[in-house]
Amino acid sequence: MIKLKYSIKRTITTADLYDATDPPLVFEVLVRPPRAWAVLHNQFEDGGSSDAELAKELISLAFLTVSDEENTYPLDTIEAANELEAAIEVENPGCGKDFSCNIAWAFGRHHYSFLGDHLGNSLEPLPQSNGSSGEKSPVKAS
């Protein structure tokens, strides 16, 4: 039997998402969001990253929980993302929708940056292969 340590989630904070709140909110997020997240993220960015309903859908697809270090709440449904937005709105009137949009946008930036930083040891794709193969050493001509 193979025993490997592999986790489908990791922990990030609002600071990782360009929001310097004190104290930070802590999120558990998927290491690899589903394809539906990537498709919606492209639509969200193409639309100016300002659609709060789409932002909450993105949050529900990639985020698992949110915590203020005292309480932890699930965040993996649109209803939970609505509750997060409402909680932000209570403490910061007029900021709930902006928070949802900012978190959804910043998570996309963070996710792709994280991949780039951690996949740096992978083979570099060849330009002529459209990124579909690894860099190979040229063959010596004799």
A tleap script that builds the chain and sets N, CA, C and O, in Angstrom:
source leaprc.protein.ff14SB
mol = sequence {
  NMET ILE LYS LEU LYS TYR SER ILE LYS ARG
  THR ILE THR THR ALA ASP LEU TYR ASP ALA
  THR ASP PRO PRO LEU VAL PHE GLU VAL LEU
  VAL ARG PRO PRO ARG ALA TRP ALA VAL LEU
  HIE ASN GLN PHE GLU ASP GLY GLY SER SER
  ASP ALA GLU LEU ALA LYS GLU LEU ILE SER
  LEU ALA PHE LEU THR VAL SER ASP GLU GLU
  ASN THR TYR PRO LEU ASP THR ILE GLU ALA
  ALA ASN GLU LEU GLU ALA ALA ILE GLU VAL
  GLU ASN PRO GLY CYS GLY LYS ASP PHE SER
  CYS ASN ILE ALA TRP ALA PHE GLY ARG HIE
  HIE TYR SER PHE LEU GLY ASP HIE LEU GLY
  ASN SER LEU GLU PRO LEU PRO GLN SER ASN
  GLY SER SER GLY GLU LYS SER PRO VAL LYS
  ALA CSER
}
set mol.1.N position { 0.846 -1.179 0.000 }
set mol.1.CA position { 0.000 0.000 0.000 }
set mol.1.C position { 0.891 1.242 0.000 }
set mol.1.O position { 1.840 1.337 0.778 }
set mol.2.N position { 0.577 2.185 -0.874 }
set mol.2.CA position { 1.315 3.437 -0.954 }
set mol.2.C position { 0.749 4.402 0.079 }
set mol.2.O position { -0.464 4.582 0.178 }
set mol.3.N position { 1.641 5.018 0.846 }
set mol.3.CA position { 1.230 6.033 1.813 }
set mol.3.C position { 1.970 7.314 1.483 }
set mol.3.O position { 3.187 7.407 1.643 }
set mol.4.N position { 1.212 8.307 1.016 }
set mol.4.CA position { 1.789 9.585 0.635 }
set mol.4.C position { 1.103 10.713 1.397 }
set mol.4.O position { -0.097 10.654 1.667 }
set mol.5.N position { 1.871 11.732 1.737 }
set mol.5.CA position { 1.290 12.930 2.335 }
set mol.5.C position { 0.927 13.874 1.201 }
set mol.5.O position { 1.803 14.450 0.556 }
set mol.6.N position { -0.351 14.027 0.964 }
set mol.6.CA position { -0.830 14.922 -0.082 }
set mol.6.C position { -2.095 15.574 0.431 }
set mol.6.O position { -3.027 14.887 0.848 }
set mol.7.N position { -2.134 16.884 0.403 }
set mol.7.CA position { -3.306 17.603 0.872 }
set mol.7.C position { -3.920 18.387 -0.279 }
set mol.7.O position { -3.208 19.008 -1.068 }
set mol.8.N position { -5.236 18.355 -0.367 }
set mol.8.CA position { -5.934 19.082 -1.426 }
set mol.8.C position { -6.210 20.527 -1.033 }
set mol.8.O position { -6.820 21.274 -1.798 }
set mol.9.N position { -5.759 20.928 0.164 }
set mol.9.CA position { -6.033 22.284 0.622 }
set mol.9.C position { -4.778 22.907 1.231 }
set mol.9.O position { -3.836 22.213 1.614 }
set mol.10.N position { -4.797 24.227 1.307 }
set mol.10.CA position { -3.737 24.964 1.978 }
set mol.10.C position { -4.358 26.176 2.647 }
set mol.10.O position { -5.518 26.504 2.397 }
set mol.11.N position { -3.594 26.836 3.493 }
set mol.11.CA position { -4.100 27.966 4.261 }
set mol.11.C position { -3.477 29.261 3.750 }
set mol.11.O position { -2.270 29.340 3.523 }
set mol.12.N position { -4.327 30.277 3.573 }
set mol.12.CA position { -3.868 31.610 3.209 }
set mol.12.C position { -4.593 32.614 4.102 }
set mol.12.O position { -5.554 32.263 4.787 }
set mol.13.N position { -4.136 33.843 4.091 }
set mol.13.CA position { -4.794 34.893 4.885 }
set mol.13.C position { -5.181 36.047 3.973 }
set mol.13.O position { -4.848 36.065 2.788 }
set mol.14.N position { -5.888 37.004 4.547 }
set mol.14.CA position { -6.237 38.195 3.782 }
set mol.14.C position { -4.967 38.915 3.320 }
set mol.14.O position { -4.982 39.565 2.275 }
set mol.15.N position { -3.881 38.815 4.068 }
set mol.15.CA position { -2.623 39.443 3.651 }
set mol.15.C position { -2.126 38.834 2.339 }
set mol.15.O position { -1.583 39.549 1.497 }
set mol.16.N position { -2.303 37.532 2.157 }
set mol.16.CA position { -1.935 36.886 0.895 }
set mol.16.C position { -2.788 37.400 -0.259 }
set mol.16.O position { -2.411 37.295 -1.426 }
set mol.17.N position { -3.950 37.960 0.091 }
set mol.17.CA position { -4.894 38.446 -0.916 }
set mol.17.C position { -4.900 39.973 -0.979 }
set mol.17.O position { -5.903 40.587 -1.340 }
set mol.18.N position { -3.765 40.573 -0.623 }
set mol.18.CA position { -3.561 42.022 -0.735 }
set mol.18.C position { -4.539 42.832 0.104 }
set mol.18.O position { -4.940 43.929 -0.285 }
set mol.19.N position { -4.919 42.290 1.254 }
set mol.19.CA position { -5.828 42.978 2.168 }
set mol.19.C position { -5.179 42.918 3.553 }
set mol.19.O position { -5.131 41.857 4.175 }
set mol.20.N position { -4.686 44.048 4.025 }
set mol.20.CA position { -3.906 44.072 5.266 }
set mol.20.C position { -4.779 44.316 6.494 }
set mol.20.O position { -4.503 45.221 7.281 }
set mol.21.N position { -5.827 43.517 6.659 }
set mol.21.CA position { -6.684 43.663 7.831 }
set mol.21.C position { -5.952 43.174 9.076 }
set mol.21.O position { -5.076 42.312 9.007 }
set mol.22.N position { -6.335 43.751 10.221 }
set mol.22.CA position { -5.726 43.355 11.488 }
set mol.22.C position { -6.838 43.108 12.487 }
set mol.22.O position { -7.528 44.058 12.857 }
set mol.23.N position { -7.045 41.906 12.935 }
set mol.23.CA position { -6.320 40.684 12.579 }
set mol.23.C position { -6.761 40.175 11.207 }
set mol.23.O position { -7.851 40.504 10.738 }
set mol.24.N position { -5.926 39.385 10.579 }
set mol.24.CA position { -6.280 38.855 9.255 }
set mol.24.C position { -7.346 37.762 9.347 }
set mol.24.O position { -7.464 37.070 10.359 }
set mol.25.N position { -8.107 37.625 8.283 }
set mol.25.CA position { -8.980 36.463 8.157 }
set mol.25.C position { -8.123 35.337 7.584 }
set mol.25.O position { -7.221 35.578 6.782 }
set mol.26.N position { -8.408 34.125 7.995 }
set mol.26.CA position { -7.660 32.957 7.547 }
set mol.26.C position { -8.599 32.092 6.712 }
set mol.26.O position { -9.724 31.803 7.120 }
set mol.27.N position { -8.124 31.687 5.547 }
set mol.27.CA position { -8.930 30.876 4.640 }
set mol.27.C position { -8.252 29.544 4.375 }
set mol.27.O position { -7.029 29.476 4.260 }
set mol.28.N position { -9.047 28.484 4.277 }
set mol.28.CA position { -8.577 27.233 3.691 }
set mol.28.C position { -9.070 27.247 2.259 }
set mol.28.O position { -10.252 27.478 2.004 }
set mol.29.N position { -8.162 27.000 1.320 }
set mol.29.CA position { -8.504 27.024 -0.099 }
set mol.29.C position { -8.037 25.742 -0.757 }
set mol.29.O position { -7.145 25.057 -0.256 }
set mol.30.N position { -8.641 25.434 -1.869 }
set mol.30.CA position { -8.211 24.272 -2.637 }
set mol.30.C position { -6.866 24.552 -3.296 }
set mol.30.O position { -6.640 25.645 -3.816 }
set mol.31.N position { -5.988 23.580 -3.274 }
set mol.31.CA position { -4.708 23.696 -3.953 }
set mol.31.C position { -4.943 23.781 -5.455 }
set mol.31.O position { -4.250 24.508 -6.167 }
set mol.32.N position { -5.914 23.038 -5.916 }
set mol.32.CA position { -6.221 22.988 -7.348 }
set mol.32.C position { -7.718 23.204 -7.548 }
set mol.32.O position { -8.493 22.247 -7.553 }
set mol.33.N position { -8.125 24.469 -7.714 }
set mol.33.CA position { -9.554 24.726 -7.938 }
set mol.33.C position { -10.033 23.993 -9.191 }
set mol.33.O position { -9.239 23.718 -10.090 }
set mol.34.N position { -11.322 23.676 -9.252 }
set mol.34.CA position { -11.845 22.944 -10.413 }
set mol.34.C position { -11.808 23.779 -11.689 }
set mol.34.O position { -11.655 25.000 -11.651 }
set mol.35.N position { -11.949 23.098 -12.804 }
set mol.35.CA position { -11.935 23.761 -14.109 }
set mol.35.C position { -13.003 24.847 -14.190 }
set mol.35.O position { -12.784 25.896 -14.795 }
set mol.36.N position { -14.157 24.593 -13.580 }
set mol.36.CA position { -15.237 25.586 -13.593 }
set mol.36.C position { -14.765 26.909 -12.980 }
set mol.36.O position { -15.171 27.981 -13.429 }
set mol.37.N position { -13.908 26.835 -11.958 }
set mol.37.CA position { -13.356 28.055 -11.356 }
set mol.37.C position { -12.534 28.830 -12.387 }
set mol.37.O position { -12.688 30.045 -12.517 }
set mol.38.N position { -11.664 28.135 -13.117 }
set mol.38.CA position { -10.799 28.794 -14.099 }
set mol.38.C position { -11.623 29.465 -15.196 }
set mol.38.O position { -11.311 30.579 -15.618 }
set mol.39.N position { -12.664 28.794 -15.652 }
set mol.39.CA position { -13.524 29.352 -16.696 }
set mol.39.C position { -14.234 30.604 -16.180 }
set mol.39.O position { -14.258 31.632 -16.857 }
set mol.40.N position { -14.813 30.514 -14.979 }
set mol.40.CA position { -15.510 31.664 -14.401 }
set mol.40.C position { -14.544 32.798 -14.072 }
set mol.40.O position { -14.890 33.972 -14.205 }
set mol.41.N position { -13.326 32.444 -13.640 }
set mol.41.CA position { -12.337 33.467 -13.317 }
set mol.41.C position { -12.004 34.290 -14.561 }
set mol.41.O position { -11.872 35.511 -14.481 }
set mol.42.N position { -11.868 33.630 -15.699 }
set mol.42.CA position { -11.619 34.359 -16.946 }
set mol.42.C position { -12.780 35.293 -17.278 }
set mol.42.O position { -12.560 36.433 -17.688 }
set mol.43.N position { -14.010 34.822 -17.106 }
set mol.43.CA position { -15.186 35.659 -17.359 }
set mol.43.C position { -15.208 36.846 -16.399 }
set mol.43.O position { -15.508 37.971 -16.799 }
set mol.44.N position { -14.889 36.587 -15.135 }
set mol.44.CA position { -14.871 37.619 -14.106 }
set mol.44.C position { -13.865 38.714 -14.464 }
set mol.44.O position { -14.179 39.903 -14.393 }
set mol.45.N position { -12.666 38.308 -14.846 }
set mol.45.CA position { -11.640 39.290 -15.215 }
set mol.45.C position { -12.006 40.029 -16.501 }
set mol.45.O position { -11.805 41.240 -16.593 }
set mol.46.N position { -12.537 39.320 -17.486 }
set mol.46.CA position { -12.946 39.959 -18.740 }
set mol.46.C position { -14.042 40.994 -18.497 }
set mol.46.O position { -14.148 41.973 -19.236 }
set mol.47.N position { -14.851 40.782 -17.470 }
set mol.47.CA position { -15.931 41.710 -17.141 }
set mol.47.C position { -15.518 42.826 -16.205 }
set mol.47.O position { -16.369 43.568 -15.714 }
set mol.48.N position { -14.227 42.958 -15.949 }
set mol.48.CA position { -13.760 44.047 -15.101 }
set mol.48.C position { -13.646 43.704 -13.623 }
set mol.48.O position { -13.389 44.588 -12.806 }
set mol.49.N position { -13.832 42.446 -13.269 }
set mol.49.CA position { -13.710 41.970 -11.875 }
set mol.49.C position { -14.616 42.735 -10.917 }
set mol.49.O position { -14.232 43.006 -9.779 }
set mol.50.N position { -15.811 43.082 -11.372 }
set mol.50.CA position { -16.710 43.873 -10.528 }
set mol.50.C position { -18.089 43.246 -10.322 }
set mol.50.O position { -18.965 43.873 -9.726 }
set mol.51.N position { -18.293 42.035 -10.800 }
set mol.51.CA position { -19.572 41.341 -10.657 }
set mol.51.C position { -19.567 40.558 -9.345 }
set mol.51.O position { -18.959 39.491 -9.256 }
set mol.52.N position { -20.252 41.095 -8.319 }
set mol.52.CA position { -20.229 40.476 -6.991 }
set mol.52.C position { -20.856 39.084 -6.992 }
set mol.52.O position { -20.417 38.215 -6.239 }
set mol.53.N position { -21.869 38.856 -7.818 }
set mol.53.CA position { -22.498 37.530 -7.868 }
set mol.53.C position { -21.520 36.499 -8.422 }
set mol.53.O position { -21.433 35.387 -7.903 }
set mol.54.N position { -20.800 36.854 -9.450 }
set mol.54.CA position { -19.785 35.965 -10.020 }
set mol.54.C position { -18.633 35.774 -9.032 }
set mol.54.O position { -18.079 34.680 -8.926 }
set mol.55.N position { -18.278 36.829 -8.317 }
set mol.55.CA position { -17.222 36.737 -7.301 }
set mol.55.C position { -17.596 35.719 -6.226 }
set mol.55.O position { -16.755 34.920 -5.812 }
set mol.56.N position { -18.829 35.741 -5.779 }
set mol.56.CA position { -19.258 34.796 -4.741 }
set mol.56.C position { -19.268 33.366 -5.269 }
set mol.56.O position { -18.987 32.425 -4.526 }
set mol.57.N position { -19.588 33.205 -6.538 }
set mol.57.CA position { -19.527 31.867 -7.135 }
set mol.57.C position { -18.079 31.384 -7.187 }
set mol.57.O position { -17.800 30.220 -6.898 }
set mol.58.N position { -17.160 32.275 -7.554 }
set mol.58.CA position { -15.735 31.927 -7.572 }
set mol.58.C position { -15.249 31.541 -6.177 }
set mol.58.O position { -14.523 30.561 -6.010 }
set mol.59.N position { -15.658 32.321 -5.182 }
set mol.59.CA position { -15.268 32.025 -3.799 }
set mol.59.C position { -15.772 30.648 -3.399 }
set mol.59.O position { -15.040 29.876 -2.778 }
set mol.60.N position { -17.006 30.335 -3.744 }
set mol.60.CA position { -17.581 29.038 -3.347 }
set mol.60.C position { -16.882 27.855 -4.018 }
set mol.60.O position { -16.905 26.743 -3.491 }
set mol.61.N position { -16.264 28.089 -5.173 }
set mol.61.CA position { -15.590 27.004 -5.889 }
set mol.61.C position { -14.152 26.754 -5.403 }
set mol.61.O position { -13.632 25.651 -5.572 }
set mol.62.N position { -13.511 27.756 -4.808 }
set mol.62.CA position { -12.103 27.618 -4.443 }
set mol.62.C position { -11.846 27.652 -2.937 }
set mol.62.O position { -10.850 27.097 -2.473 }
set mol.63.N position { -12.718 28.288 -2.176 }
set mol.63.CA position { -12.513 28.443 -0.736 }
set mol.63.C position { -13.296 27.380 0.024 }
set mol.63.O position { -14.421 27.043 -0.345 }
set mol.64.N position { -12.696 26.859 1.083 }
set mol.64.CA position { -13.355 25.841 1.900 }
set mol.64.C position { -13.884 26.410 3.206 }
set mol.64.O position { -15.022 26.138 3.588 }
set mol.65.N position { -13.055 27.208 3.900 }
set mol.65.CA position { -13.467 27.800 5.176 }
set mol.65.C position { -12.900 29.211 5.310 }
set mol.65.O position { -11.974 29.601 4.598 }
set mol.66.N position { -13.485 29.966 6.248 }
set mol.66.CA position { -12.956 31.272 6.655 }
set mol.66.C position { -12.958 31.289 8.175 }
set mol.66.O position { -13.864 30.762 8.821 }
set mol.67.N position { -11.917 31.909 8.732 }
set mol.67.CA position { -11.786 31.962 10.183 }
set mol.67.C position { -11.267 33.326 10.599 }
set mol.67.O position { -10.466 33.947 9.901 }
set mol.68.N position { -11.749 33.787 11.774 }
set mol.68.CA position { -11.213 35.013 12.356 }
set mol.68.C position { -10.327 34.666 13.550 }
set mol.68.O position { -10.124 35.497 14.435 }
set mol.69.N position { -9.809 33.466 13.577 }
set mol.69.CA position { -8.969 32.876 14.622 }
set mol.69.C position { -9.751 32.484 15.869 }
set mol.69.O position { -9.201 31.834 16.758 }
set mol.70.N position { -11.025 32.867 15.952 }
set mol.70.CA position { -11.883 32.408 17.044 }
set mol.70.C position { -12.930 31.446 16.522 }
set mol.70.O position { -13.199 30.415 17.138 }
set mol.71.N position { -13.515 31.781 15.399 }
set mol.71.CA position { -14.589 30.992 14.808 }
set mol.71.C position { -14.218 30.618 13.383 }
set mol.71.O position { -13.593 31.395 12.661 }
set mol.72.N position { -14.614 29.411 12.992 }
set mol.72.CA position { -14.385 28.950 11.622 }
set mol.72.C position { -15.731 28.632 10.997 }
set mol.72.O position { -16.584 27.986 11.605 }
set mol.73.N position { -15.902 29.109 9.748 }
set mol.73.CA position { -17.161 28.925 9.036 }
set mol.73.C position { -16.892 28.302 7.671 }
set mol.73.O position { -15.887 28.617 7.033 }
set mol.74.N position { -17.789 27.413 7.214 }
set mol.74.CA position { -17.625 26.875 5.859 }
set mol.74.C position { -17.827 27.990 4.835 }
set mol.74.O position { -18.571 28.941 5.075 }
set mol.75.N position { -17.157 27.861 3.694 }
set mol.75.CA position { -17.241 28.889 2.667 }
set mol.75.C position { -17.354 28.265 1.279 }
set mol.75.O position { -17.041 28.907 0.277 }
set mol.76.N position { -17.801 27.019 1.225 }
set mol.76.CA position { -17.803 26.268 -0.028 }
set mol.76.C position { -19.148 26.244 -0.747 }
set mol.76.O position { -19.392 25.378 -1.587 }
set mol.77.N position { -20.020 27.195 -0.417 }
set mol.77.CA position { -21.293 27.338 -1.131 }
set mol.77.C position { -21.529 28.818 -1.415 }
set mol.77.O position { -20.938 29.686 -0.772 }
set mol.78.N position { -22.382 29.091 -2.365 }
set mol.78.CA position { -22.716 30.484 -2.664 }
set mol.78.C position { -23.424 31.115 -1.472 }
set mol.78.O position { -23.231 32.297 -1.191 }
set mol.79.N position { -24.245 30.333 -0.768 }
set mol.79.CA position { -24.929 30.854 0.411 }
set mol.79.C position { -23.920 31.283 1.473 }
set mol.79.O position { -24.097 32.325 2.105 }
set mol.80.N position { -22.865 30.493 1.676 }
set mol.80.CA position { -21.828 30.844 2.656 }
set mol.80.C position { -21.075 32.102 2.214 }
set mol.80.O position { -20.732 32.943 3.045 }
set mol.81.N position { -20.819 32.232 0.910 }
set mol.81.CA position { -20.158 33.438 0.392 }
set mol.81.C position { -21.058 34.660 0.586 }
set mol.81.O position { -20.569 35.759 0.845 }
set mol.82.N position { -22.385 34.464 0.459 }
set mol.82.CA position { -23.339 35.544 0.745 }
set mol.82.C position { -23.264 35.952 2.214 }
set mol.82.O position { -23.311 37.138 2.537 }
set mol.83.N position { -23.145 34.957 3.108 }
set mol.83.CA position { -23.043 35.242 4.539 }
set mol.83.C position { -21.750 35.985 4.862 }
set mol.83.O position { -21.754 36.888 5.698 }
set mol.84.N position { -20.646 35.620 4.215 }
set mol.84.CA position { -19.386 36.334 4.412 }
set mol.84.C position { -19.533 37.783 3.983 }
set mol.84.O position { -19.132 38.694 4.706 }
set mol.85.N position { -20.108 37.994 2.810 }
set mol.85.CA position { -20.323 39.355 2.320 }
set mol.85.C position { -21.194 40.153 3.286 }
set mol.85.O position { -20.910 41.319 3.561 }
set mol.86.N position { -22.253 39.531 3.800 }
set mol.86.CA position { -23.145 40.203 4.742 }
set mol.86.C position { -22.421 40.535 6.052 }
set mol.86.O position { -22.648 41.599 6.629 }
set mol.87.N position { -21.556 39.640 6.523 }
set mol.87.CA position { -20.796 39.888 7.754 }
set mol.87.C position { -19.840 41.064 7.571 }
set mol.87.O position { -19.678 41.881 8.478 }
set mol.88.N position { -19.212 41.153 6.410 }
set mol.88.CA position { -18.322 42.279 6.119 }
set mol.88.C position { -19.144 43.564 6.052 }
set mol.88.O position { -18.714 44.607 6.544 }
set mol.89.N position { -20.311 43.487 5.450 }
set mol.89.CA position { -21.192 44.645 5.298 }
set mol.89.C position { -21.650 45.186 6.658 }
set mol.89.O position { -21.758 46.400 6.830 }
set mol.90.N position { -21.920 44.298 7.625 }
set mol.90.CA position { -22.362 44.723 8.962 }
set mol.90.C position { -21.292 45.577 9.629 }
set mol.90.O position { -21.593 46.629 10.194 }
set mol.91.N position { -20.050 45.127 9.564 }
set mol.91.CA position { -18.951 45.836 10.214 }
set mol.91.C position { -18.434 47.016 9.392 }
set mol.91.O position { -17.847 47.949 9.939 }
set mol.92.N position { -18.654 46.970 8.071 }
set mol.92.CA position { -18.134 47.983 7.151 }
set mol.92.C position { -19.201 48.311 6.109 }
set mol.92.O position { -19.129 47.826 4.980 }
set mol.93.N position { -20.190 49.128 6.473 }
set mol.93.CA position { -21.291 49.423 5.554 }
set mol.93.C position { -20.792 49.915 4.189 }
set mol.93.O position { -19.935 50.793 4.091 }
set mol.94.N position { -21.365 49.310 3.142 }
set mol.94.CA position { -21.012 49.682 1.781 }
set mol.94.C position { -19.804 48.963 1.217 }
set mol.94.O position { -19.405 49.230 0.083 }
set mol.95.N position { -19.209 48.052 1.985 }
set mol.95.CA position { -17.968 47.391 1.541 }
set mol.95.C position { -18.118 45.901 1.243 }
set mol.95.O position { -17.162 45.282 0.774 }
set mol.96.N position { -19.269 45.310 1.494 }
set mol.96.CA position { -19.441 43.869 1.330 }
set mol.96.C position { -19.192 43.372 -0.085 }
set mol.96.O position { -18.436 42.422 -0.289 }
set mol.97.N position { -19.823 44.009 -1.062 }
set mol.97.CA position { -19.667 43.578 -2.455 }
set mol.97.C position { -18.232 43.803 -2.933 }
set mol.97.O position { -17.667 42.966 -3.637 }
set mol.98.N position { -17.648 44.943 -2.546 }
set mol.98.CA position { -16.252 45.204 -2.906 }
set mol.98.C position { -15.331 44.144 -2.315 }
set mol.98.O position { -14.393 43.697 -2.976 }
set mol.99.N position { -15.593 43.740 -1.075 }
set mol.99.CA position { -14.773 42.708 -0.442 }
set mol.99.C position { -14.854 41.411 -1.243 }
set mol.99.O position { -13.828 40.791 -1.519 }
set mol.100.N position { -16.059 40.997 -1.617 }
set mol.100.CA position { -16.216 39.759 -2.393 }
set mol.100.C position { -15.435 39.850 -3.706 }
set mol.100.O position { -14.708 38.925 -4.068 }
set mol.101.N position { -15.591 40.964 -4.409 }
set mol.101.CA position { -14.888 41.127 -5.689 }
set mol.101.C position { -13.377 41.156 -5.501 }
set mol.101.O position { -12.639 40.535 -6.265 }
set mol.102.N position { -12.922 41.874 -4.490 }
set mol.102.CA position { -11.482 41.965 -4.248 }
set mol.102.C position { -10.880 40.615 -3.876 }
set mol.102.O position { -9.801 40.262 -4.353 }
set mol.103.N position { -11.566 39.866 -3.033 }
set mol.103.CA position { -11.055 38.556 -2.616 }
set mol.103.C position { -11.037 37.595 -3.803 }
set mol.103.O position { -10.068 36.858 -3.988 }
set mol.104.N position { -12.090 37.598 -4.600 }
set mol.104.CA position { -12.130 36.705 -5.773 }
set mol.104.C position { -11.020 37.066 -6.759 }
set mol.104.O position { -10.342 36.180 -7.279 }
set mol.105.N position { -10.831 38.360 -7.019 }
set mol.105.CA position { -9.785 38.799 -7.947 }
set mol.105.C position { -8.395 38.470 -7.392 }
set mol.105.O position { -7.547 37.924 -8.099 }
set mol.106.N position { -8.175 38.810 -6.123 }
set mol.106.CA position { -6.854 38.605 -5.521 }
set mol.106.C position { -6.520 37.123 -5.406 }
set mol.106.O position { -5.358 36.743 -5.550 }
set mol.107.N position { -7.522 36.274 -5.148 }
set mol.107.CA position { -7.226 34.843 -5.084 }
set mol.107.C position { -6.719 34.340 -6.428 }
set mol.107.O position { -5.795 33.527 -6.474 }
set mol.108.N position { -7.304 34.807 -7.514 }
set mol.108.CA position { -6.814 34.410 -8.841 }
set mol.108.C position { -5.363 34.798 -9.027 }
set mol.108.O position { -4.557 33.987 -9.481 }
set mol.109.N position { -5.019 36.038 -8.679 }
set mol.109.CA position { -3.628 36.492 -8.777 }
set mol.109.C position { -2.713 35.646 -7.897 }
set mol.109.O position { -1.647 35.201 -8.324 }
set mol.110.N position { -3.155 35.436 -6.663 }
set mol.110.CA position { -2.344 34.657 -5.718 }
set mol.110.C position { -2.164 33.218 -6.198 }
set mol.110.O position { -1.065 32.667 -6.124 }
set mol.111.N position { -3.233 32.618 -6.684 }
set mol.111.CA position { -3.179 31.221 -7.125 }
set mol.111.C position { -2.163 31.038 -8.256 }
set mol.111.O position { -1.318 30.145 -8.202 }
set mol.112.N position { -2.254 31.882 -9.267 }
set mol.112.CA position { -1.346 31.733 -10.401 }
set mol.112.C position { 0.095 32.108 -10.029 }
set mol.112.O position { 1.035 31.502 -10.543 }
set mol.113.N position { 0.279 33.081 -9.159 }
set mol.113.CA position { 1.628 33.419 -8.684 }
set mol.113.C position { 2.208 32.273 -7.867 }
set mol.113.O position { 3.382 31.930 -8.010 }
set mol.114.N position { 1.380 31.682 -7.009 }
set mol.114.CA position { 1.818 30.556 -6.179 }
set mol.114.C position { 2.267 29.396 -7.073 }
set mol.114.O position { 3.304 28.780 -6.824 }
set mol.115.N position { 1.491 29.108 -8.101 }
set mol.115.CA position { 1.875 28.038 -9.027 }
set mol.115.C position { 3.204 28.350 -9.698 }
set mol.115.O position { 4.081 27.489 -9.778 }
set mol.116.N position { 3.353 29.562 -10.174 }
set mol.116.CA position { 4.594 29.952 -10.836 }
set mol.116.C position { 5.793 29.840 -9.916 }
set mol.116.O position { 6.856 29.377 -10.330 }
set mol.117.N position { 5.628 30.261 -8.664 }
set mol.117.CA position { 6.729 30.197 -7.692 }
set mol.117.C position { 7.088 28.768 -7.327 }
set mol.117.O position { 8.262 28.451 -7.133 }
set mol.118.N position { 6.081 27.899 -7.231 }
set mol.118.CA position { 6.333 26.540 -6.757 }
set mol.118.C position { 6.568 25.528 -7.864 }
set mol.118.O position { 6.991 24.403 -7.601 }
set mol.119.N position { 6.300 25.914 -9.077 }
set mol.119.CA position { 6.575 25.017 -10.191 }
set mol.119.C position { 7.836 25.450 -10.929 }
set mol.119.O position { 8.092 24.998 -12.045 }
set mol.120.N position { 8.613 26.314 -10.315 }
set mol.120.CA position { 9.817 26.852 -10.936 }
set mol.120.C position { 10.859 25.819 -11.277 }
set mol.120.O position { 11.706 26.070 -12.135 }
set mol.121.N position { 10.832 24.666 -10.640 }
set mol.121.CA position { 11.817 23.630 -10.919 }
set mol.121.C position { 11.371 22.690 -12.028 }
set mol.121.O position { 12.082 21.745 -12.372 }
set mol.122.N position { 10.203 22.946 -12.583 }
set mol.122.CA position { 9.704 22.106 -13.666 }
set mol.122.C position { 10.468 22.412 -14.953 }
set mol.122.O position { 11.133 23.442 -15.068 }
set mol.123.N position { 10.360 21.518 -15.892 }
set mol.123.CA position { 10.977 21.741 -17.188 }
set mol.123.C position { 10.350 22.945 -17.870 }
set mol.123.O position { 9.139 23.149 -17.792 }
set mol.124.N position { 11.165 23.732 -18.533 }
set mol.124.CA position { 10.670 24.884 -19.284 }
set mol.124.C position { 10.102 24.404 -20.613 }
set mol.124.O position { 10.754 23.618 -21.301 }
set mol.125.N position { 8.901 24.852 -20.998 }
set mol.125.CA position { 8.364 24.451 -22.294 }
set mol.125.C position { 9.140 25.122 -23.425 }
set mol.125.O position { 9.599 26.257 -23.297 }
set mol.126.N position { 9.273 24.414 -24.507 }
set mol.126.CA position { 9.917 24.967 -25.687 }
set mol.126.C position { 8.963 25.934 -26.370 }
set mol.126.O position { 7.770 25.647 -26.461 }
set mol.127.N position { 9.456 27.080 -26.858 }
set mol.127.CA position { 8.557 28.050 -27.505 }
set mol.127.C position { 7.840 27.473 -28.722 }
set mol.127.O position { 6.660 27.757 -28.927 }
set mol.128.N position { 8.523 26.672 -29.528 }
set mol.128.CA position { 7.910 26.156 -30.739 }
set mol.128.C position { 6.902 25.045 -30.455 }
set mol.128.O position { 6.183 24.627 -31.363 }
set mol.129.N position { 6.834 24.560 -29.220 }
set mol.129.CA position { 5.893 23.482 -28.916 }
set mol.129.C position { 4.593 24.010 -28.306 }
set mol.129.O position { 3.737 23.228 -27.890 }
set mol.130.N position { 4.445 25.346 -28.254 }
set mol.130.CA position { 3.271 25.962 -27.630 }
set mol.130.C position { 3.100 25.513 -26.185 }
set mol.130.O position { 1.979 25.421 -25.684 }
set mol.131.N position { 4.204 25.237 -25.526 }
set mol.131.CA position { 4.149 24.899 -24.111 }
set mol.131.C position { 3.700 23.494 -23.804 }
set mol.131.O position { 3.353 23.206 -22.659 }
set mol.132.N position { 3.692 22.599 -24.785 }
set mol.132.CA position { 3.169 21.264 -24.527 }
set mol.132.C position { 4.244 20.235 -24.218 }
set mol.132.O position { 3.923 19.072 -23.973 }
set mol.133.N position { 5.510 20.631 -24.222 }
set mol.133.CA position { 6.546 19.657 -23.881 }
set mol.133.C position { 7.661 20.334 -23.117 }
set mol.133.O position { 7.785 21.559 -23.135 }
set mol.134.N position { 8.480 19.526 -22.439 }
set mol.134.CA position { 9.578 20.052 -21.653 }
set mol.134.C position { 10.796 20.361 -22.503 }
set mol.134.O position { 10.943 19.844 -23.610 }
set mol.135.N position { 11.656 21.199 -21.983 }
set mol.135.CA position { 12.904 21.572 -22.661 }
set mol.135.C position { 13.816 20.357 -22.714 }
set mol.135.O position { 14.013 19.681 -21.705 }
set mol.136.N position { 14.354 20.085 -23.848 }
set mol.136.CA position { 15.270 18.960 -24.025 }
set mol.136.C position { 16.614 19.484 -24.499 }
set mol.136.O position { 16.692 20.525 -25.152 }
set mol.137.N position { 17.649 18.769 -24.173 }
set mol.137.CA position { 18.971 19.147 -24.651 }
set mol.137.C position { 19.062 18.855 -26.142 }
set mol.137.O position { 18.570 17.826 -26.606 }
set mol.138.N position { 19.698 19.767 -26.904 }
set mol.138.CA position { 19.827 19.505 -28.342 }
set mol.138.C position { 20.718 18.300 -28.596 }
set mol.138.O position { 21.656 18.035 -27.845 }
set mol.139.N position { 20.417 17.584 -29.651 }
set mol.139.CA position { 21.197 16.418 -30.032 }
set mol.139.C position { 22.477 16.895 -30.719 }
set mol.139.O position { 22.442 17.808 -31.543 }
set mol.140.N position { 23.602 16.274 -30.377 }
set mol.140.CA position { 24.870 16.636 -31.014 }
set mol.140.C position { 24.934 16.013 -32.404 }
set mol.140.O position { 24.655 14.828 -32.588 }
set mol.141.N position { 25.305 16.832 -33.368 }
set mol.141.CA position { 25.482 16.329 -34.725 }
set mol.141.C position { 26.889 15.769 -34.826 }
set mol.141.O position { 27.837 16.380 -34.332 }
set mol.142.N position { 27.035 14.609 -35.463 }
set mol.142.CA position { 28.375 14.040 -35.598 }
set mol.142.C position { 28.867 14.084 -37.001 }
set mol.142.O position { 29.982 13.641 -37.278 }
savepdb mol mol.pdb
quit
